[in-house]
Amino acid sequence: MTVSANYALTMKPANIWGTTMIYGYVRVSTHDQSIDSQKNLISRHSIDHKWMVDEWIELEMSSRKSTAQRRIDELLAKLNPDDIVITSELSRLGRSIRETLNTIETILNEKQTRLILIKQNVDINPRDKNNVTNKVLITVFSMLAELERDFISERTKEGLRARKAKGIKLGKPIGVIQASVYDKDKEKIFHLHNLGVPINKIIETHLDYGKYASLKNYIEKRGKDNSL
């Protein structure tokens, strides 16, 4: 999908906070990628429009990190209406379609900031309400987010069906004892139980919490544990 950018500003526009800030966001996630190549691409684009990047937000790390660790949150916190964010391509903004779209949603709708994706040749200005291209792009992005949710759900279901077909039992493995609210008083409970104190009495006098059925079940299950 290619969208022509028809902006050729000869000076930086102003907003109510003063001169518009232009942010260059650069991220590499593998050793064979170069921060410099992305910065050069953004710089050339800015020079073509007679702009200058005011602040670079860049890092070199795994895409598996959180948005805060990838400095996306830092970028979003800096933005004011009519600022400009330039990045080399769409994939720099997130590790999944949904995450990328959430970032775009914040940039365009919440921050009212202009977004430029150089390799996709996309330039979206949220102030241009009459731009049909902007509306189409946002609609397409939203559809992609919905598709990703459907794909994730279907892949999960297929994985479960495949495991079931192979005879793998789903759910908690047999013999695995999950944590219980009674664990913190386990020694006290079994000490009293071994002395013959009734379960109701243990609850009412010594614990002040719990229910008969759940504590009875706890004692029966933990009683089979050789570690007791």
C-alpha angles and dihedrals in degrees: 000000000000125000121186117231113220099185120118106163116178094197138025113269121234130235132190090276092055128259116014114257119228115207125195112204115199128176133165123189104184135050093244093060123087129217089203093059091054092045091050091051092051092044093052090050091050093048090051087058093041091246133130125214108243098196135013120212106192141155141164114221147103120307087224090076121101124267089257092052090048089052093240089125090050091052094049092049091057097052125108128181113287094019117131129233117196124187133165097244145347096263092065090071098062148357094236137029092251094050091045091051092048088055092048090048090054094046096048106031107024100033096029088220127153115245126205123190106187104195092046089046089229123150115176120185111186090200090066097082093169095056105113091193091061091052092048092049094049090048092050092048090051091050090051090053091053091047091052091052089051092048093050091050093048093047089052092051092046091051091052092047091050092051091048091049089054090054094253110148114230126223131032113353115249112264096025110127114209125215115274136200086238095059094092090059097036096121092048092047095051093042090056093041092052088051088057098252109158117248093241090053091050090053098044100039109026107025107025089205140066137055132266097243096047094046091047090052090047092053093047094050097041090044088067091056109102090212091072 
